Amino acid sequence: MDIVEINEIWTLAKAHLFSEIPESDWAWINLLEPTGYASGIFTVITEHSMAMTVVRSNYLQKIKECLKKVTGDTVDFKVIVDKETMAKIKKERQKQIKANGGLSIKVKEATPEKQEPDPMEHLTKMQSTGLNLKNKFENFVVGENSKTAYAISKIVAEHPAEKYNPLFIYGGSGLGKTHLMQAIGQYAIFNHARKKVKYIKTQDFVNQYIDNVNPSNKNKTELMTKFRQRFRNVDILLIDDIQFVESKIKFMNELFYIFETLQQLNKQIVITSDRLPKDIPTLPDRLKTRFEMGIVVDIQPPPLETRIEILKKWASDQRLFFNDDVIEFVAQNFTNNVRELEGAFNKITAIADIEGVEITLDFAKRVLKVDTQMKKITINNIAQTVAEFFDITLDNMKSPARSQNISDARKYTIYLAREMTNMSYEDIAKFLNKKHTTMLYSYEKIVEAADRNVEVKETIRELKQAVKCNLK
């Protein structure tokens, strides 16, 4: 097949692809140059390894589907990084332009016109701000534990400094705070091209400050001026893990003045922390009140259903087949945060790849070495712990009684049984002498209450800890 036909296939495939991917990633597609179509393989080249990474990680299957629509055949898609060949193609185009009297040759595009950001300019900005390409809104799995934080972050990204300023996101380690913060930065880089974005970890912020105020610096005043300008001359400032400021009095003063300047200039500030402002020891009241003056949102550990969805998405993104029993086993055993869940997922996939074996439940158990706590924790352990917490008996919980105290105890038991064991709703219902149709309703009631009520979240945390302690 000649290059003209290959180009035509690629142009038509891009037309189908246009509605399938976010505008922010379209520029990466345009860095791909079609070079061949033989033996069922459509080949493109690029001089940018990042373009290959983005396409392979996110859009490989979509591109294959679009090529199939155009050719009518199942097509494999291959991306190659080849700077030499790309240089030759560019050189050939320049010759054609000269032969055309200095006018570029117009190629009829099947895709609508749109303003496309320069992908390399985007990449440069990403690198200069320290943002991770993976941390986009499209890659964030939203659950009951994170839907409010996600929605608010999206609004802030779309309308920086117009609403919810500052945005303070808090929650435990590995739950997605940094992901959402960086997603705001990435969105701004693509959609608010003129806005300057700066992301920094608090620890790095402190270290830079210390370096500049070092008494041995002869030009300390000049260095501090430049330091302040770096943070005051931005439109969106993203500060990660602010809890590390505690006890650093001089730095907190500096942070306060930077904060004040940005607020007066109507610039967006986003902060993450592992706790609420009021729970950060030694944080001055003037910083606490400013952190809380916009909006404070939290991310909780993902419930079982969300953990399952996260694992399914990772498997889908990597074109891996996981049986439902493997997915549920991993989701049941790794409950604390997404980072822990990802570690288990990566370990399974890496060892399966090395050994060249299918990912089965037995394989997952062998690799993760956990057949463990899920077997130790039973619904009886949970129910006994909850009954003690609510000062009732196990018989009360299993009885037809409907007092508020007993009803609440049942709901927490159902929730914890789903989160901490492999039991089905039917099995839980049998243990409590109830109809299984009410189990899902009770579980969702606790999930909804935890999303709105800090006391419910704290009760869940205390009960989980108590169940584990009672096993020892």
N, C-alpha and C positions, 0 to 999 in steps of 0.2 A: 504494500500500500504506500502511495507516495505521500510526501509531507503535506501537500495541499489537503488531501482527504483526512489525514490525521489531525490537522489544525481545525478542519470543519467539525470533526467529531468532538474535539475538545471544546470548541466554542458552543456547540449545542448542549454538551454536558454541563458546562458552566451556567447556561441559561436555566437548566433544570435545578442546578445546585443553588442558584441565587437565593431562593426563598427558604433554603434548608439550613443556612448557617447565619450566625450573627454578623451584622455589618462590621463589627470591630475586627473580625477575623478574615474578612474578604480579601484584604490586602495580601495575606499570605498565599492565597490561591493564585493571585496574579503574579506571584514570583515563580510559578511553575511553568515550564516550557515543554510542550509535547514533542517527543522525538521519535516515537515508534509504537506500532501496534502489530504484534505478530504472535502466533500461537496462544491467543487468548489473553495476552498480557499487554496492557496499555502503559507505556513508559513515559515519564516526564522527568526533566532534570531541573535543578535549581543550584544557584551558587551559595545559597544561604542554608546552613544546617538547621537553623531555627525554624525555617519554613517547613522542612521535612519533618521535624519533631512535632510541630503543631498539627500538621495534616495527618501524620500517622497516628497521633494520640487521640485526635478528636473527630476526624472526618473521613477516614479511610472507607468505612462501610457506606456512607452516604454517597461518596464519589463513585464507588462501584455500582451502586443502584442507579445513579444518573447515567453512567456509561451504558448500563444494560438497557435503559429506556431508549437511548440513541441507537445502539447497535443491534438490539434485539437478542444479544448473546450474553452469557455470564462472562464477565471480564475481571481479570485480576489487575490490580493497580500497583505500579512500582514507582517509587520516588528515589531518585539518585542525586547525590550532591556531586556536581562536576563543574568546578570553576573554569577549567580549561575550555570545555565545550561551550559553556555559556559565553565566555569571552569571544570565541569564534562566531557564535550566533550574533552577538552584538556588533562585531566587526562587519559581518556580512550585511546587517541591516543598515549600518552607516554607509556602506558602498551603494546600497539600493537607494538610500536617501539622496546621495550625491548624484546618482544617475537620474534621479527624478527631479533634478534641478534644485536640490536643497530642501525639498518638501518631504515631510514624513509620509509614508504610505498609509492611507486610511484603511484599516481593516474593519469590515462590518461586524459589529458586536451584537450578539444575540441577547446580551444582558442589558438591563436598563442603566441609564446614566446615574452615577452617584458619586458624591465626594468621597474619595478614598484617602485615608491617611497614609503617609509614607511609612511602610512597615519598618524600614531601618531606623527612621526617626523615632518611631514608637519603641523599637527595641532599645535604642540608646537611652530614651527616657526611662524605660523600665529598669535598665541596668543602673542608671544614675540614682534612681529612687530606692533601689534595693527590693523592688517588688518581684514576687514569684509568678511566672507566667501561668502556672496552674491555678492560682487563687483568683478565679473569676466567679461571677454570680452564676454562670451557666453550670459550673462544676460543683456547686454547693447543694447538697441534698437537704431539703427543707422538711422538718418534722414539727411535731407539737412543741418540742423542746426549744426550737429556734425560729419559729415562723414570725414572731414579732420583731426579733432582732434583724432578721433578713429583710422584712418589709420596710422597716425604718432605714436600714442601711441603703436600700435601693432608692428610697426617696431622697436621702442625703446625697447619693451619687448623682442623681438626676437634677437636683436643685440645691447645689452646695451653698451654704450660708443663708439660705432662704427660710429654712425650717430646721428645727432640731439641731441647734448649735450652742454648745458642743454636743456631740453624741458620745456617750460613755457606755461602752459594752463591757459587761463583766461576767465571769463564769470560771469554772475550773480549767486546769491545763488540758489542752488537746481537744477542746470542744468546738473550735471553729471561729474564735474571736479574731485571730490574725487573718484568717481566710476572708472574713467579711470586710475587715478593715482594708486589706489589700485589694479586694474586689472594688471597693469605692475608688481607690487610687487608680486602678486600671481603667475603670469606666471613665473617670475624669480625663485621663490621658488621651483616650480615643474620642470622647464626645465633647470635651471642653478643651480644645487644643491650646488655647491661650492661657489656660490656668496652670500655675506652677504647683506641682505636687511634691511633697517631701514626706517620706516614711522613715522613721527611726525607732530603734528599740531604746527604751529608757536607759538601759545600762550603757549603751554607746553614747547617748546624749550626755550622761553624767561624765563618762570618760573624756569626751571632747571638752567639756567644760573645765574639768580638772587640768587637762593639758594646757589650756589657754590661760588659766589663772596661776599657773606655776610661777612662784616667785623668781625663779632663775631666768624667766623670759625677759629679755631686755625691752622688747616691744610689746609688753603685755596689754597695754591699752589698745593698741592697734589690732592685736589678735582678738581681743574680746569684742571689739567693734565688728570685726568680720564674722565672728561666731554668732553674734546677735542678728546680724543682717541675714545670715543663712536661714534663720528660722522665722524672721519677721517679714522677709520678702517673698513669702509663699502665699498661695491662695487656699491650699488645702494641706494642713499639717496633720500627719498621722503618727501618734505616739503610742507605742506598744508596751504593755506591761508596766504601767505607771506605778504599781505598788513598790517598785524598786527605789522610789524616791525617798521612802521613809528614813528618817534620821539624818538625811543630807540637807541640813538647814540652809546653807548658803545656796545650794543648787535650787532648792524650792523657792527661794526668793527670786532667783533668775528666771525660773519657770513661770512664776507669777507675772513678771513684767512682760515676758514674751506672750503669755496668754492674754494679758490686758491689751497689748498692742494689736494683736490679731483680732480680738473682739471689737475693738474700736474701729478697725479697718474693715469690719464685716467679712472676715475670712473664716472658712470652715475649719473646725478642729474636731478630730476623732481620737478618742482615747480608749485603750483597753486595760483591763485589770482583772486580777483573780478574785477581787472582792469589791464591795461597795466603797465609795469614798469615805463614808463615816467609819468604816472598819479598817482603814489604813492608819496604824498608829503614828503619832507625831505629825500627821498631815495638818497644816494650819487651817483654821476655819475659813479663812479667805479663799484658800484653794478648794476646800470641800464645797463651799457654796457655789463657786464658779463651775466646778465639774458637774454639779447637779442642776445648774440653771437652764440647761437645754433639755435633754432627755436621757434617762438612765434605763438601759434594757439589759436583760440577762440571757445567757444561753445555759440550759441545763443539760445533764447527760442525756443522750438520745434514748428514748424508750425502745423496747424490743422491735416494734414494727419499723421504726426509723433505721435502726441498725441493720435490719434485713434489707431495706431499700438501698442503703449505702453500699452494702456488699454486692447487691445485684448490679448496681450502677458500675462499680469498679470492675466486676466480671465482664459486663457488657462492653465497657470502654476498651478492655484488653482482649475482647473477642475470646473469652474463656468460658468453658461450660462448667458450671457448678450445680450439682444436684441440690434440690431444696433442703434435703436433710443436712448437707454440709453447710449451707448458708445458715440454717437455723442453729446448728451446733456452734458455729463460730460466734454468731450473734448472742447466743445464750451465755457463752463462756467469757466474753470480753465486753464488759458492761460499763466500765468507768468513763471512757472517752473515745473519740474517733481515732486518736493517734494510736492507742493500744489496739484498736480494731484493725487499723491499717497495718500495723506490725504483724499481726497474726495472718492477715490476708497475704502480705508480701512473702512471709515465710513459707506458707503453703505453696504459693505459685512458683517461687524460686526453686524449692526442692523438687516439686513435681517436674519442672522444666529440666533440672539437672539429671534427675533419675529417669526422665522420659516415661512417666507413668500417669495414669488417669487419676484425677482428684476424686477420691471416694471418701465416705465417712470414716472408714477404718484408717485410711491414709492420713486424714486430717487429725484424727485422734493421736496417731503415732507421732506425727510431726510436732504437734503443739503440746504433746505430753499432758493433755488435760482431759481426763475423764472424771476429774477431780471434784471440785467444789459443788458442781451441779448434782453429783450423786450424794454428796454429804448433806447438802441443804434439801430438806423435804418440806412439804406443805405443813406437816405437823410442827416442825421447828418454827416455821414462820407464824403459824396460827397461835402457838403457845406464846411466842414473843409479843405478838400484837395484843393478845388477850391480857397479858401482864401490863403492857403499856397503857391500855384503856381501863385497867382495873375491872376486868370481867373474867368469866370462866370460858373454857373452850365449849362447854355445853351451852352457855348463853349464846355463843356465836353460831352454833349449829341449830339453835332453837328457832321457832317462828317469831320470836320477839323482834319488835321494830323500833325500839327506842333509838334516839339519835346516837348515843354512845355505841350501842351494839351494831347499829347499821354502819357507822363509820369504821368500826373495827373490821367488819366483813369486807368493806370496799378496799381498805389497805391490805388485807390478807390476799384478796384476789389480785390486786395490782402487783404485790411483791411475789406472789406465786408465779405470775406470768414473767416477771423480770428476772427472777433468781432461780427458776427451775425450768424443766422442759415440759411441764404439765400443760395439757390442753384445757380449754374452757370447760369441756365436758367432765374431765377428771376433777377439776377444782369444784365444780357444781356438785359432783357426787360426794366429795369430802365434806362439803358444807351443808349437805342435804337440801340443796336448792335446785331450781330449774336452771339449766345451762344457758337459757336465753338471756338471763339477767347478768351473766358473768361479764360479757363484753361491755354492756351498758355501765356496770360498776367500774370496770377498768378505765373506760373513757372518761367517766366522771372525775376520777382522781387525776388523770392526765390534764383535763381541762382546768381543774381547780389548781393544780401545780403551776400552770401557765399564768394564773392570775394572782395567786396567793403565796407570799413568801413563807407563811407559817406551814402551809401544806408541804412545800419543798423541804423545809427543815424537818418536818415530821418524817417524811420519806427517808431522808438522810439518816436520822437517828434510828429509825427502825431497821434499815439495812445494816447499820453498824451493830445494832443489838443482836440481830440474827446471826451475824458472823461471830460475834463475841461469845454467844451462847453455844457455838459449836466447839469452842476451844476447851 
